[in-house]
Amino acid sequence: LVYQPSNGRYIVFASGGGAPRHPDWYHNLLATPVAVVEVGTDVVEVSARVAEGEERDWLWDLQKRIIPSFADQERATTRQIPVVILEPLA
């Protein structure tokens, strides 16, 4: 899963390669927003929240500039791709 580091947080994108539906992991985080992620050799407990409004738009636009293929994924679907912020708990 591609992530964008941001001020100690991890930003992930529920693009599913431009699939017509959100990926299963996104629904799992909505149901249970506290999770454990592995980043390199680190294991981090996080709380997930979906970015909205200007925050979501800014993070999504930045991701498309960093990895332009995300713009292709956006064009491949009619849904708005969720941007999820994973904030470390400790």
ZINOR-V708450 format. One record per helix or strand of 3 or more residues. SS is the DSSP state (2 for helix, 1 for strand). FROM is the first residue (numbers start at 1). TO is the last residue. If there is no record, write none. Layout:
BEGIN
ss;from;to
SS;FROM;TO
SS;FROM;TO
END
This chain:
BEGIN
ss;from;to
1;3;6
1;9;13
2;16;18
2;24;31
1;34;39
1;42;50
2;53;66
2;69;75
1;83;88
END
